[in-house]
Amino acid sequence: MRLAALPIRHYRNVYRFAMLLLYLLFLPLHSHAQTGAPNTKATTVTPLKVAITPSPYGFLDPQGHTRGTTPDLALATAELIGRKVEFIHMPYLRAVHELKTGGIDIMYGLNVEQSSTRLPHGVIASSTPHSILPLSLYSTANRGINLQSWEQANKYRVGSIRLVPTNQRTASHGQGNTYYFKDVASLTKALLAKHIDLATLEPAAAGSIGKQLGAKLERVFDYGWMQSFPLFSPSSPRIHDAITLCQAFIAARVQLFDEGVYAAILKTNDMAYLLPYYNQRDPTDGCRTTTP
């Protein structure tokens, strides 16, 4: 009789306690069943390592932040294909080595007319260049140097950047005295110090470095072109298929052009005048393994 006299809320509490006990007993089994099969959507994708070689297109600012059109465009492209990137600053020849051995995943390689600088062989590259920039000989202002041919440069000291090992360098046609420098900044400093008479530069390098060093450079003679290609590592553990990644980057590049992102990034970096030199071809050109 005493049991029957208990209030209704007592039975409700007993029922809730029993249900809570059953939930706690079966929760581990439920959780185990959920985690027994791999969840591919939750898998963390390792960031791609992108080499930034010192140039007006990519550099560290005084605060240690990565700046320039190359990292900005790489970030925008990677975002479109669902990957993250990590920038690593290193000299060009070291970047080539790291790309071949899988230490880095992506870099921008150069193929330079009138030079022995060529794309490294055995890596993955787009079939068409990322950009094609004019190469010219520059002098400091008021030097009064006029050239109409390579042969006329023979009597001048010419500074150049040759991005190949010393034992692979070949003489440049028409140049009498050629001096090689490790980067654009050291080349321009030599020009200002009058250690050389002419410097081989492209428009962005001449403008950016000249402004940085407070010197006006004059464009004397156009002689060739510098092609830039995105390169991908064939042996990186972070890339499942380098050809597929390369093709995805090309497709993303076309989309960025169509959406005006390239123009915005170049404008932000004060390089809007370079937009006509960047490739806007259809991505069907594809990718390839480079050969010597």
N, C-alpha and C positions, 0 to 999 in steps of 0.2 A: 504493500500500500504506500509506503514511503517513496518507493521508486516511481510509482505512478503519479505521485504528487509533485515530482520535480518539474520545474518550469520548462517551457518549450525551448527557451534559449539554451538550456543545458544540452539538449539533444543536438541542437545546431552546432554547439561548440565541439561536441564529440565527433560529429560528422566532418567538420572542417579539419580536426586533428587527424582523423583517419585518412582523408584525402591528401593532406600535406605529407603524411608518412609515406603513402604510396608514390607520390611525386618524387620525393627524395630518394626512394629506393630505385626507381626506374630511370631517373635522370642520368646517372653515369652510363647506363646501357644505351640510352638515346644519344648521348654525346659521343660515345665510342663508335656508334654506327655512322654518325655524321662525319667523323674524322677518319674513318677507315679508308675511304676513297680519296685520292688526291684531288685538291681543288685547284685546277690549272689557272683559273681566273685570278686567284689570290697570290700566285707565284710572283715574287719580286724580281723584276728585270734589272740586271746590273747596268749601271750607266755606261755609255760608250765613252771611251777615252779619245779626246780630240787634241791633236798636237797643234799648238799655236807657235809658229816661228816668227821671230821679231821682225816687224815691218809696220808701215803705216796702217795696214789692214787688221793687225792684231797685235796687242801689246799689253803690258802691265802699267797701270797708271801709278802715280806716286804713292797712292794709298794701298797698292797691291791688288787692285781690282782688274779683272780682264776686260779690255775695251777693244772696240774696232768693229768694222763691218763683218769680218770673217766669223768671229764668235757670235755676233748678233744674228747673222744669217744661219749659222749652224744650230743655234738654239731654236729659231723659228721652224727650221726644217725638221729637226728632231721631234718637236712638239707635234707636228702634223702626223708623224708616223708612230707616235706613242712611245718614244724613247727619251731618256734623259741623257745629258752629256756632262762630262767632266773635262775641263780644259787643263792641259799640261803644257807649260812653256819650255821650249827646247830649241836648239839650233837645227837648221834644216837637215844636215847630213845625219845627225843623231835621230831625227824623226823618221827618216827613211829606213834606218836600221831597225828602229823599234816597230815600225809598221810591218816590215818583213818577218820579224820574229814574234809578233803578236803582243808586244808591250803596249802599243797603242792601236786604236781601231781605225781612225780617220785622220787624214792630213790633206793639205792642198799642195799638189806637186806642180812643178813648172817645166814647160817645154819652151826653150828660148831659141828663136831664129838667130843665125850668125853666132852660135855659141855651142859649146859641148854640153851645156845643161839640158838634159833630157829626162823624161819620166823614168823612175826606177823600174826595172823589169821584174816580172813575177808577182805583181800586185794587181788588184782589181781597180779599173778606172772607167769613168764614163767614156762612151765612144766619141763624144764631142766635148770641146773645152767648156769649162764653167765661165771663163771670160777670156777675151783676147784684147790685150792692151798694147798700144804702140810703144816701141822702144826708141829712144832718141839720145843723142849726145848733147849734154848741157855744159855750159860754162858759167862762170860768175859774170855779173853784169859789167858792161863796158869793156869787155876783153876785145871786142871787135873781131871775133873769129867767125869766118864764113866758110862753109863747106858745101860742096856740091856732089861729092862722091866719097867712098871709103878711102880711096887712094890719097886724098888730100888730108886725111887724118893721120897719115903715116909719120908726119913730122912732129906730132904732138904726143905728150904723155897722157894716156887714156886710162882712167880707172874703171874697173868692172867688178861685178860680183859673179863668180863662177861657182855654182853650187854643185860641184863634183869634186872628188878627191884630186889632189895635186897630180898624181900619176895618170889621170884620165883627161886632163885638160889639153885642148888643142888650141893652136894659135888662131886668133881672129883675123879674118881677111881684111887687109888694108890698114891694120894698126901696127905702127912701128914699135912703140914701147907700151906694153900693157901691164898694169899693176892690179893685183887682185885684193879685194877686201872682204871681210867676213859678213858685213851687213851694210845697209844703205846709209846708216848714220856715220859709220867710220869712213865710208867712201866720200860722203859730202864734206866731212871735216877735212879730209885730205885736199879736196878741191878748194875749200876756203883758205887753207894754209898754203896754197899754191905748190903743193907737192905733186899735183897733177894739173893738167890743163883742161881736160874734158872728163865728164863722168857719164857713164851709161845709166840712164834712169827711165822710168815710165812716169806718166803725168802725176799720179797720186804721190809717189815717192818724192818727186821733185818739189811739188807744192807743199807737202806736209813737212818734210825735213827742212826745206828752205825757210818756211815760216818758223819752225822750231828753233833754228839756229840764227834767225834774224838776218837772212841773206836772200837776195833776189837772184834766181837762176834764170839763164836765158837758154831757150831751146834752139840749138844750132843746126842739127841735122837728124832727120828721121831715117832709120836704117832697117827696122825690122819689127817683129811682134813677139810678145810674151804671152803664152797660153797657160792658163791655170786649170787644173783638173782635180776634182775630188777623188782621192785615192782611199781604198778600203783594204784592210788586212785580210789575207787569205788564211791566216793561221791563228787568229785571235780566238780565245775561249769564250769571248763575249758575243761573238757573231756566229749564228748558226749557219748562214748561207750568205757569203759576201756579195755574190752576184745579185741575189734578191734584195739585200739591203741597199746596194748601189742603185738598183732600179727604183726602189721606193724613194730614195733621195731625189732622183731625177724627177719623178712624178710630183713630189712635194715642191720642188723648185719651180716647176711650171705653174703650180697652183699659187705659189707665193707671188709670182709675176702677175698672174691674172688678178689677184686680190690687191695689188699695189703695195704689198709688204716690202718688196725689194726697194722700190722707190722711196718708201718712208725710212727704211734703215739707212740707205745711202744719204738721204737728206739730213738725218739726225747726226751722221758722222761727217757732215760737210763734204760729201763726195757725190752729190747728185749728178754732177757732170759725167760720171763714169757709167751711168745706166745704159747708154747705147752699146757699151763694150761687153755687157753681160749677155750670155747666151739665153735665148728664149725659144729654142727649138722644141719640137714635139718629143716626148719621152720615148718614142718607139726606136730612137737611135740606139738605146740599150747600153750594155756594159760589156767589158772585155778584160781578159788578162793581158797585161802589157808584155811586150817582147823587146829584146835589145834592138 
